[in-house]
Amino acid sequence: MVKMDINNLNSLFYSKVDNVWSDSGLADFFTKIEPIQTALAEKIVNLIPKEFIRVKELGSGADLTRWEIISKLKLKGRWQVTLTDFSDKSIPSVKTFKDSENFLFGSEKYNLLNPTPRLVKKDRYDAILATYVFDSIWFPEDAHYEKISNNWHKVTYKLDVDKSYPKRNLLLKALKKASSIKRIQLDKFQHIEIERKVDTIEINKVPYGGIISKYYKNKSNLSLNLPGGLINIVQEYFERQISPGGVFIIGDMAVNSKKGFIPKDSPNDKVIYMEDYSTSGKVAKFKVEDYGLAAIILKQKGFAVELVTVEDFIKNSGYEIPLKVRDHWIMTVKKA
Ligand SMILES: C[S@@+](CC[C@H](N)C(=O)[O-])C[C@H]1O[C@@H](n2cnc3c(N)ncnc32)[C@H](O)[C@@H]1O
């Protein structure tokens, strides 16, 4: 049987939708706001005291605003920046940067669902950067769990196409291949249905289950997404691509859990979460506690993790800006 998980939808979206970068309403929070770029660059400079810094961005997307801003900053040392993404539509064109004195730019096609290549010492990176990436891809290690009255369940998602849609077969075929020869218009995506399958599980038998059940031992009704892919990729990158002393910086949105609430007339105290939560391909796949859980797991694996809001990230690098966003987070990971 052809595997058709929620990621097939993501791949189609980023690789086959026309004007995906201009018309589809993609959030540009992390790439466009100037103090975020300044703070990111300063963080890297402060953590990597080298004259020549090698940086790789994952899932960078086609918009180059971040690097237009950073390459104009008066930073110490020279930077070699490799921008990567998985599809022709998303991979940035770095031609415009060719003349910059302290910045060398290159780009590479790279799919994060493929195994992480092991690099020789001279090709390794000092800093890896990924913003709005881990919440846009469903990794095989990601998992959605629900705890209802102290029983744990695993939710899996399956795709289907609206049975009444006249071009159902064509869209199904594209979804199954996660590709199509033709471009796909954005409005076609509304015919894709995401089905949920719920299985009861023993939480202590799933990966990191012991940590999950301890983390949530005092709560009886909740829903969580384990960022297993993020944990795995971070660990693999430190083993295979990051130079000693290097850093992995992740910026994502996480729905503030306060947006999950129990309506007054809800039977069995059922918690209602913000609609976008758990939706792949949108920026609200995770909630804040999910990253908290990832931080705990990464610390147990021997990493030093700093998880702060974007506001604090900017303030920590010496800037004061009136940026009131509590649900965008930056996680900085180093070897402890
Ligand atoms: C929401 S966009 C984020 C773009 C940019 N980094 C930013 O901060 O705005 C998600 C990015 O992940 C990329 N992406 C999706 N699936 C991918 C995969 N399997 N491997 C690598 N990148 C992927 C998309 O092409 C897209 O550029």
Ligand as a Chemical Component Dictionary entry (heavy atoms), coordinates in Angstrom:
data_LIG
# 
_chem_comp.id                   LIG 
_chem_comp.type                 NON-POLYMER 
_chem_comp.pdbx_formal_charge   0 
_chem_comp.three_letter_code    LIG 
# 
loop_
_chem_comp_atom.comp_id 
_chem_comp_atom.atom_id 
_chem_comp_atom.alt_atom_id 
_chem_comp_atom.type_symbol 
_chem_comp_atom.charge 
_chem_comp_atom.model_Cartn_x 
_chem_comp_atom.model_Cartn_y 
_chem_comp_atom.model_Cartn_z 
_chem_comp_atom.pdbx_ordinal 
LIG C1  C1  C 0  6.945  27.753 6.750 1  
LIG S1  S1  S 1  8.280  27.618 5.620 2  
LIG C2  C2  C 0  9.585  28.439 6.490 3  
LIG C3  C3  C 0  10.508 29.206 5.613 4  
LIG C4  C4  C 0  11.562 30.074 6.356 5  
LIG N1  N1  N 0  12.559 29.232 6.979 6  
LIG C5  C5  C 0  10.943 30.998 7.371 7  
LIG O1  O1  O 0  11.409 31.071 8.499 8  
LIG O2  O2  O -1 9.971  31.688 7.024 9  
LIG C6  C6  C 0  8.733  25.903 5.746 10 
LIG C7  C7  C 0  9.890  25.524 4.868 11 
LIG O3  O3  O 0  10.173 24.138 5.036 12 
LIG C8  C8  C 0  10.491 23.606 3.778 13 
LIG N2  N2  N 0  10.293 22.158 3.802 14 
LIG C9  C9  C 0  9.125  21.468 3.751 15 
LIG N3  N3  N 0  9.375  20.152 3.730 16 
LIG C10 C10 C 0  10.731 20.007 3.740 17 
LIG C11 C11 C 0  11.609 18.895 3.740 18 
LIG N4  N4  N 0  11.133 17.661 3.698 19 
LIG N5  N5  N 0  12.942 19.122 3.771 20 
LIG C12 C12 C 0  13.439 20.382 3.817 21 
LIG N6  N6  N 0  12.664 21.476 3.837 22 
LIG C13 C13 C 0  11.328 21.292 3.808 23 
LIG C14 C14 C 0  9.545  24.320 2.832 24 
LIG O4  O4  O 0  9.944  24.229 1.482 25 
LIG C15 C15 C 0  9.593  25.721 3.380 26 
LIG O5  O5  O 0  10.634 26.472 2.807 27 
# 
loop_
_chem_comp_bond.comp_id 
_chem_comp_bond.atom_id_1 
_chem_comp_bond.atom_id_2 
_chem_comp_bond.value_order 
_chem_comp_bond.pdbx_ordinal 
LIG C1  S1  SING 1  
LIG S1  C2  SING 2  
LIG S1  C6  SING 3  
LIG C2  C3  SING 4  
LIG C3  C4  SING 5  
LIG C4  N1  SING 6  
LIG C4  C5  SING 7  
LIG C5  O1  DOUB 8  
LIG C5  O2  SING 9  
LIG C6  C7  SING 10 
LIG C7  O3  SING 11 
LIG C7  C15 SING 12 
LIG O3  C8  SING 13 
LIG C8  N2  SING 14 
LIG C8  C14 SING 15 
LIG N2  C9  SING 16 
LIG N2  C13 SING 17 
LIG C9  N3  DOUB 18 
LIG N3  C10 SING 19 
LIG C10 C11 SING 20 
LIG C10 C13 DOUB 21 
LIG C11 N4  SING 22 
LIG C11 N5  DOUB 23 
LIG N5  C12 SING 24 
LIG C12 N6  DOUB 25 
LIG N6  C13 SING 26 
LIG C14 O4  SING 27 
LIG C14 C15 SING 28 
LIG C15 O5  SING 29 
# 
